[in-house]
Amino acid sequence: MEIKNKANESDIKRETRLLESSQLFGSDNEIMIRHQGSVYRLRITRNGKLIMNK
């Protein structure tokens, strides 16, 4: 489920997407993200925190 922030009609700024981590991870604890040619690892720790490493 994708949730978008509601902006006032007079607000011209683009709405920012809000994703649930479960949408990204599914049943996994780690995903890889490619950004501008570099690969980053995003993982959920045992304590439920998010850690990103290059």
N, CA, C and O atoms as a GROMACS GRO file, in nm:
protein
  216
    1MET      N    1   0.083  -0.117   0.000
    1MET     CA    2   0.000   0.000   0.000
    1MET      C    3   0.088   0.124   0.000
    1MET      O    4   0.172   0.140   0.089
    2GLU      N    5   0.071   0.209  -0.097
    2GLU     CA    6   0.150   0.331  -0.108
    2GLU      C    7   0.068   0.445  -0.050
    2GLU      O    8  -0.048   0.463  -0.085
    3ILE      N    9   0.130   0.522   0.040
    3ILE     CA   10   0.062   0.634   0.104
    3ILE      C   11   0.132   0.761   0.060
    3ILE      O   12   0.254   0.768   0.062
    4LYS      N   13   0.056   0.860   0.022
    4LYS     CA   14   0.115   0.988  -0.017
    4LYS      C   15   0.072   1.094   0.084
    4LYS      O   16  -0.039   1.092   0.136
    5ASN      N   17   0.164   1.187   0.110
    5ASN     CA   18   0.132   1.299   0.196
    5ASN      C   19   0.033   1.390   0.125
    5ASN      O   20   0.047   1.416   0.006
    6LYS      N   21  -0.067   1.436   0.197
    6LYS     CA   22  -0.164   1.527   0.137
    6LYS      C   23  -0.109   1.669   0.147
    6LYS      O   24  -0.067   1.713   0.254
    7ALA      N   25  -0.110   1.739   0.036
    7ALA     CA   26  -0.061   1.876   0.032
    7ALA      C   27  -0.179   1.969   0.007
    7ALA      O   28  -0.278   1.931  -0.055
    8ASN      N   29  -0.166   2.091   0.055
    8ASN     CA   30  -0.268   2.190   0.026
    8ASN      C   31  -0.270   2.217  -0.123
    8ASN      O   32  -0.167   2.207  -0.190
    9GLU      N   33  -0.388   2.251  -0.177
    9GLU     CA   34  -0.397   2.279  -0.320
    9GLU      C   35  -0.304   2.392  -0.361
    9GLU      O   36  -0.256   2.395  -0.474
   10SER      N   37  -0.279   2.484  -0.269
   10SER     CA   38  -0.192   2.597  -0.301
   10SER      C   39  -0.045   2.558  -0.294
   10SER      O   40   0.042   2.634  -0.338
   11ASP      N   41  -0.015   2.439  -0.238
   11ASP     CA   42   0.123   2.392  -0.227
   11ASP      C   43   0.164   2.328  -0.359
   11ASP      O   44   0.103   2.231  -0.403
   12ILE      N   45   0.269   2.383  -0.423
   12ILE     CA   46   0.312   2.336  -0.555
   12ILE      C   47   0.412   2.222  -0.543
   12ILE      O   48   0.439   2.155  -0.643
   13LYS      N   49   0.468   2.197  -0.426
   13LYS     CA   50   0.570   2.094  -0.409
   13LYS      C   51   0.517   1.956  -0.447
   13LYS      O   52   0.399   1.926  -0.427
   14ARG      N   53   0.604   1.875  -0.501
   14ARG     CA   54   0.571   1.736  -0.536
   14ARG      C   55   0.549   1.657  -0.408
   14ARG      O   56   0.623   1.674  -0.310
   15GLU      N   57   0.448   1.571  -0.407
   15GLU     CA   58   0.422   1.488  -0.291
   15GLU      C   59   0.533   1.384  -0.276
   15GLU      O   60   0.583   1.330  -0.375
   16THR      N   61   0.572   1.356  -0.153
   16THR     CA   62   0.676   1.259  -0.123
   16THR      C   63   0.612   1.124  -0.096
   16THR      O   64   0.518   1.113  -0.017
   17ARG      N   65   0.664   1.020  -0.162
   17ARG     CA   66   0.610   0.886  -0.142
   17ARG      C   67   0.653   0.832  -0.007
   17ARG      O   68   0.766   0.856   0.038
   18LEU      N   69   0.564   0.760   0.058
   18LEU     CA   70   0.593   0.693   0.184
   18LEU      C   71   0.573   0.544   0.163
   18LEU      O   72   0.463   0.500   0.129
   19LEU      N   73   0.678   0.466   0.182
   19LEU     CA   74   0.673   0.322   0.163
   19LEU      C   75   0.693   0.253   0.297
   19LEU      O   76   0.772   0.299   0.380
   20GLU      N   77   0.623   0.146   0.319
   20GLU     CA   78   0.646   0.062   0.437
   20GLU      C   79   0.769  -0.023   0.409
   20GLU      O   80   0.789  -0.068   0.297
   21SER      N   81   0.851  -0.046   0.510
   21SER     CA   82   0.971  -0.127   0.490
   21SER      C   83   0.934  -0.267   0.442
   21SER      O   84   1.011  -0.330   0.369
   22SER      N   85   0.819  -0.316   0.481
   22SER     CA   86   0.776  -0.450   0.436
   22SER      C   87   0.755  -0.454   0.285
   22SER      O   88   0.766  -0.561   0.224
   23GLN      N   89   0.724  -0.340   0.224
   23GLN     CA   90   0.711  -0.334   0.079
   23GLN      C   91   0.846  -0.355   0.012
   23GLN      O   92   0.854  -0.416  -0.095
   24LEU      N   93   0.951  -0.305   0.073
   24LEU     CA   94   1.085  -0.318   0.017
   24LEU      C   95   1.147  -0.454   0.049
   24LEU      O   96   1.207  -0.517  -0.038
   25PHE      N   97   1.132  -0.498   0.172
   25PHE     CA   98   1.202  -0.618   0.218
   25PHE      C   99   1.123  -0.746   0.198
   25PHE      O  100   1.183  -0.853   0.181
   26GLY      N  101   0.992  -0.739   0.198
   26GLY     CA  102   0.913  -0.863   0.194
   26GLY      C  103   0.948  -0.947   0.315
   26GLY      O  104   0.940  -0.899   0.428
   27SER      N  105   0.988  -1.072   0.294
   27SER     CA  106   1.026  -1.159   0.405
   27SER      C  107   1.177  -1.161   0.429
   27SER      O  108   1.225  -1.235   0.515
   28ASP      N  109   1.252  -1.080   0.352
   28ASP     CA  110   1.398  -1.076   0.366
   28ASP      C  111   1.439  -0.972   0.471
   28ASP      O  112   1.361  -0.884   0.506
   29ASN      N  113   1.562  -0.985   0.519
   29ASN     CA  114   1.618  -0.888   0.614
   29ASN      C  115   1.721  -0.797   0.547
   29ASN      O  116   1.776  -0.708   0.612
   30GLU      N  117   1.747  -0.820   0.419
   30GLU     CA  118   1.850  -0.743   0.350
   30GLU      C  119   1.812  -0.727   0.204
   30GLU      O  120   1.764  -0.821   0.139
   31ILE      N  121   1.835  -0.606   0.152
   31ILE     CA  122   1.815  -0.580   0.010
   31ILE      C  123   1.935  -0.503  -0.042
   31ILE      O  124   2.010  -0.442   0.035
   32MET      N  125   1.952  -0.505  -0.174
   32MET     CA  126   2.058  -0.428  -0.238
   32MET      C  127   1.991  -0.319  -0.320
   32MET      O  128   1.891  -0.342  -0.387
   33ILE      N  129   2.049  -0.198  -0.315
   33ILE     CA  130   1.996  -0.084  -0.388
   33ILE      C  131   2.108  -0.028  -0.475
   33ILE      O  132   2.217   0.002  -0.427
   34ARG      N  133   2.079  -0.014  -0.604
   34ARG     CA  134   2.177   0.047  -0.695
   34ARG      C  135   2.139   0.195  -0.708
   34ARG      O  136   2.025   0.228  -0.740
   35HIS      N  137   2.238   0.282  -0.685
   35HIS     CA  138   2.216   0.427  -0.695
   35HIS      C  139   2.336   0.488  -0.764
   35HIS      O  140   2.448   0.483  -0.713
   36GLN      N  141   2.313   0.546  -0.880
   36GLN     CA  142   2.417   0.614  -0.959
   36GLN      C  143   2.540   0.525  -0.977
   36GLN      O  144   2.654   0.571  -0.963
   37GLY      N  145   2.517   0.398  -1.008
   37GLY     CA  146   2.626   0.306  -1.037
   37GLY      C  147   2.688   0.238  -0.917
   37GLY      O  148   2.766   0.145  -0.934
   38SER      N  149   2.655   0.280  -0.797
   38SER     CA  150   2.706   0.215  -0.676
   38SER      C  151   2.596   0.127  -0.618
   38SER      O  152   2.478   0.156  -0.632
   39VAL      N  153   2.638   0.019  -0.552
   39VAL     CA  154   2.544  -0.072  -0.489
   39VAL      C  155   2.552  -0.056  -0.338
   39VAL      O  156   2.661  -0.057  -0.281
   40TYR      N  157   2.438  -0.040  -0.275
   40TYR     CA  158   2.428  -0.023  -0.131
   40TYR      C  159   2.350  -0.140  -0.072
   40TYR      O  160   2.258  -0.192  -0.136
   41ARG      N  161   2.386  -0.181   0.047
   41ARG     CA  162   2.315  -0.287   0.117
   41ARG      C  163   2.234  -0.224   0.228
   41ARG      O  164   2.288  -0.150   0.311
   42LEU      N  165   2.105  -0.251   0.231
   42LEU     CA  166   2.016  -0.202   0.335
   42LEU      C  167   1.965  -0.323   0.410
   42LEU      O  168   1.907  -0.414   0.350
   43ARG      N  169   1.986  -0.325   0.542
   43ARG     CA  170   1.943  -0.442   0.618
   43ARG      C  171   1.872  -0.402   0.746
   43ARG      O  172   1.890  -0.292   0.800
   44ILE      N  173   1.791  -0.495   0.794
   44ILE     CA  174   1.722  -0.479   0.921
   44ILE      C  175   1.802  -0.556   1.026
   44ILE      O  176   1.828  -0.675   1.009
   45THR      N  177   1.841  -0.489   1.134
   45THR     CA  178   1.920  -0.554   1.239
   45THR      C  179   1.829  -0.639   1.328
   45THR      O  180   1.706  -0.636   1.316
   46ARG      N  181   1.890  -0.714   1.418
   46ARG     CA  182   1.814  -0.794   1.515
   46ARG      C  183   1.728  -0.707   1.605
   46ARG      O  184   1.626  -0.752   1.657
   47ASN      N  185   1.769  -0.581   1.622
   47ASN     CA  186   1.693  -0.488   1.707
   47ASN      C  187   1.590  -0.409   1.628
   47ASN      O  188   1.526  -0.320   1.683
   48GLY      N  189   1.574  -0.440   1.497
   48GLY     CA  190   1.474  -0.374   1.417
   48GLY      C  191   1.516  -0.241   1.358
   48GLY      O  192   1.432  -0.168   1.305
   49LYS      N  193   1.644  -0.208   1.366
   49LYS     CA  194   1.695  -0.083   1.308
   49LYS      C  195   1.734  -0.106   1.163
   49LYS      O  196   1.761  -0.219   1.122
   50LEU      N  197   1.738   0.002   1.086
   50LEU     CA  198   1.784  -0.005   0.946
   50LEU      C  199   1.928   0.044   0.938
   50LEU      O  200   1.963   0.148   0.994
   51ILE      N  201   2.012  -0.034   0.869
   51ILE     CA  202   2.152   0.001   0.848
   51ILE      C  203   2.181  -0.004   0.700
   51ILE      O  204   2.147  -0.102   0.633
   52MET      N  205   2.245   0.102   0.647
   52MET     CA  206   2.284   0.103   0.506
   52MET      C  207   2.435   0.111   0.496
   52MET      O  208   2.498   0.194   0.562
   53ASN      N  209   2.493   0.024   0.412
   53ASN     CA  210   2.637   0.023   0.387
   53ASN      C  211   2.662   0.027   0.238
   53ASN      O  212   2.584  -0.027   0.159
   54LYS      N  213   2.772   0.091   0.200
   54LYS     CA  214   2.813   0.095   0.060
   54LYS      C  215   2.900  -0.025   0.031
   54LYS      O  216   2.946  -0.042  -0.082
   0.00000   0.00000   0.00000
